[in-house]
Amino acid sequence: MKAAVVSTFDAPPRYADFPAPTPARADEIVVDVLAAGLHPRVRSQADGSHYTSTGELPLVPGIDGVGRAPGGELRYFVLPDTAVGALAQQTVVDTRRSIVLPDDSDPIAVAAAMNPAMSSWVGLRRRVALQPGQKVLILGATGNAGQLAVQVARLLGAARIVAVGRRTERLSALTALGATDTVVLDGRPDLADRLGDAGKDVDVVLDYLWGQPAADALHAIVANRVDDNHQLTWLQIGSVAGPTAPIPSAALRATRLQIVGSGQGSVSTRGILAELPALAAEIASGTFQVDARAVPLADVAQAWVDAATSPQRIVLTP
């Protein structure tokens, strides 16, 4: 079969032949892959930088997708850590890690949205019990996952959603998706002033950036709190701006702050899988606006380059 094959961690995958997969256990089936998202998680898998990387080569990256099962049904699937991923014409799927989709589901939309939407959906349902009426601030709101986080927070009942991001041209569009306030994150030292009322007594921060922007935002949010005893939960999801953040010690002492992570490991596989049906149903029904672009798997090398700057979520179609 054809697949996106990683032979070295310092070069993009190439479109090449790879041995066809075969099931090893009773719960496994081979599906024809229809669509698989080129997520940041997939890119870090392919360059060996993700914390789950084992260094095994060659490998086919890809952590989830939509496939046609032998029985004809559409399935959304999540793969375990494997060297035979979703960016291929076929892959092995554990039926316990997949769900059957409605026949009229759009494979491109589902493959594009499930992974980035899952970060906020699972975080706000499994790591933080978001209550209707609470205030949410999204750090890194102009990325694909951040845009979906705005929509997820609105759906789950957030009364005020503060979108903070660096792409000024995309911030204004977030108000139509549910953001009540938008703030440009540009490195200037007056972030607390620019947050203003929007930054007062935030309940939950969804952080897709980490690094120095997280430290700057935390300092600004703490400075804007009216009630220091009001719980602030910092939900760390991504690290686009850096793997470490210089968190000021005063912030930990000056307010009632808890920092928690949400991701593979901090949420059990069983917990993640339990959230898939409800999220897939929302995506399939058109609840979320999804900005996706389908690209043939044969063009994976160029898609890899484009994904670094594309505002759309690229979906590869074998």
MOSULJO-V161573 format. One record per pair of residues at least 6 apart in sequence whose ideal C-beta (glycine too) atoms are under 6 Angstrom apart, sorted by the first residue. I is the first residue (numbers start at 1). J is the second residue. D is the distance in whole Angstrom. If there is no record, write none. Layout:
# MOSULJO-V161573
I,J,D / I,J,D
This chain:
# MOSULJO-V161573
1,20,5 / 1,89,4 / 1,90,5 / 2,89,5 / 3,18,4 / 3,60,5 / 3,88,3 / 4,13,4 / 4,87,4 / 4,300,4 / 5,13,6 / 5,14,6 / 5,16,4 / 5,18,5 / 5,58,6 / 6,13,5 / 6,46,5 / 6,59,5 / 7,58,5 / 9,47,5 / 9,48,4 / 12,301,5 / 12,304,4 / 13,46,6 / 13,300,5 / 15,298,5 / 15,300,5 / 18,60,6 / 21,84,5 / 21,90,6 / 21,91,6 / 21,92,4 / 23,92,6 / 27,94,5 / 27,95,5 / 27,96,6 / 28,92,5 / 28,94,6 / 29,69,6 / 29,70,6 / 29,93,6 / 30,90,5 / 30,92,6 / 31,67,3 / 31,69,5 / 31,93,5 / 32,67,6 / 32,68,5 / 32,90,6 / 33,65,5 / 33,67,5 / 33,86,6 / 33,91,6 / 33,318,5 / 34,66,5 / 34,67,6 / 34,107,4 / 35,65,6 / 35,66,5 / 35,107,4 / 35,108,5 / 35,111,4 / 35,315,5 / 35,317,5 / 36,62,5 / 36,65,3 / 36,86,4 / 36,87,5 / 36,111,6 / 36,316,5 / 37,111,5 / 37,112,5 / 37,115,5 / 37,315,5 / 38,307,5 / 38,314,4 / 38,316,6 / 39,115,5 / 41,63,6 / 42,61,5 / 42,62,6 / 42,63,6 / 44,50,4 / 45,61,5 / 46,61,4 / 52,81,5 / 56,83,5 / 59,83,4 / 60,84,5 / 60,85,5 / 60,87,6 / 60,88,5 / 61,85,5 / 61,87,5 / 62,85,3 / 62,86,3 / 62,87,4 / 63,79,5 / 64,78,5 / 64,115,6 / 65,86,4 / 65,111,5 / 66,76,5 / 66,107,4 / 66,110,5 / 66,111,5 / 67,75,6 / 69,75,5 / 73,100,5 / 74,101,4 / 74,105,6 / 75,98,5 / 75,100,6 / 76,99,5 / 76,101,6 / 76,110,6 / 76,280,6 / 77,93,4 / 77,98,4 / 78,97,5 / 79,85,6 / 87,316,6 / 89,318,4 / 99,276,5 / 99,277,5 / 99,280,6 / 102,284,6 / 105,284,5 / 108,292,5 / 108,294,5 / 108,315,5 / 109,290,5 / 110,283,6 / 111,315,5 / 112,290,5 / 112,292,3 / 112,313,4 / 112,315,5 / 113,283,5 / 113,288,6 / 113,290,5 / 116,144,5 / 116,145,4 / 116,148,5 / 117,148,4 / 119,145,5 / 119,237,5 / 120,149,4 / 120,152,4 / 120,206,6 / 121,152,5 / 121,279,5 / 122,267,6 / 122,272,6 / 122,275,5 / 123,235,5 / 123,237,6 / 123,262,4 / 124,130,4 / 124,156,6 / 126,267,5 / 126,271,5 / 127,260,6 / 127,262,4 / 128,204,6 / 128,233,5 / 128,235,5 / 130,156,5 / 132,157,3 / 133,159,5 / 134,158,6 / 134,203,4 / 135,160,4 / 135,202,5 / 135,203,5 / 136,153,5 / 136,158,4 / 136,161,5 / 136,204,5 / 137,162,4 / 137,202,5 / 137,205,5 / 138,146,5 / 138,149,5 / 138,163,5 / 138,206,5 / 139,164,5 / 139,207,5 / 139,209,5 / 139,217,5 / 140,146,5 / 140,208,3 / 140,209,4 / 141,163,4 / 141,164,6 / 141,165,4 / 142,165,3 / 142,167,4 / 142,170,4 / 144,313,5 / 145,208,6 / 146,208,5 / 149,206,5 / 150,161,6 / 150,163,6 / 150,174,5 / 150,177,5 / 150,178,5 / 150,179,5 / 151,177,5 / 151,178,6 / 151,288,5 / 153,161,5 / 154,178,3 / 160,180,5 / 161,178,6 / 161,179,5 / 161,180,5 / 162,181,5 / 162,198,5 / 163,174,5 / 163,179,4 / 163,182,5 / 164,183,5 / 164,185,5 / 165,171,6 / 165,185,6 / 166,185,5 / 168,184,5 / 171,182,4 / 174,182,6 / 181,198,4 / 183,194,5 / 183,195,6 / 185,213,6 / 191,216,6 / 191,220,4 / 192,220,4 / 192,223,4 / 192,224,6 / 195,220,6 / 195,224,6 / 199,221,5 / 199,224,4 / 200,224,5 / 200,226,5 / 201,225,6 / 201,226,5 / 201,227,6 / 201,230,5 / 202,221,6 / 204,233,5 / 205,234,5 / 206,235,5 / 207,214,6 / 207,236,5 / 208,237,5 / 208,238,4 / 209,240,5 / 209,241,4 / 210,239,4 / 210,241,6 / 210,242,6 / 210,245,5 / 211,241,3 / 211,242,3 / 211,245,6 / 213,241,5 / 214,245,4 / 215,245,5 / 215,246,5 / 215,247,6 / 218,251,5 / 219,248,6 / 222,251,5 / 222,254,6 / 222,255,5 / 225,255,6 / 228,255,5 / 229,256,5 / 231,256,5 / 232,255,6 / 232,257,5 / 233,258,5 / 234,259,4 / 235,262,6 / 236,261,5 / 237,262,5 / 291,312,5 / 292,313,5 / 292,315,5 / 293,312,4 / 293,314,5 / 294,315,5 / 294,317,5 / 295,303,5 / 295,314,6 / 295,316,6 / 296,317,6 / 297,316,5 / 297,318,4 / 303,314,5 / 307,314,5
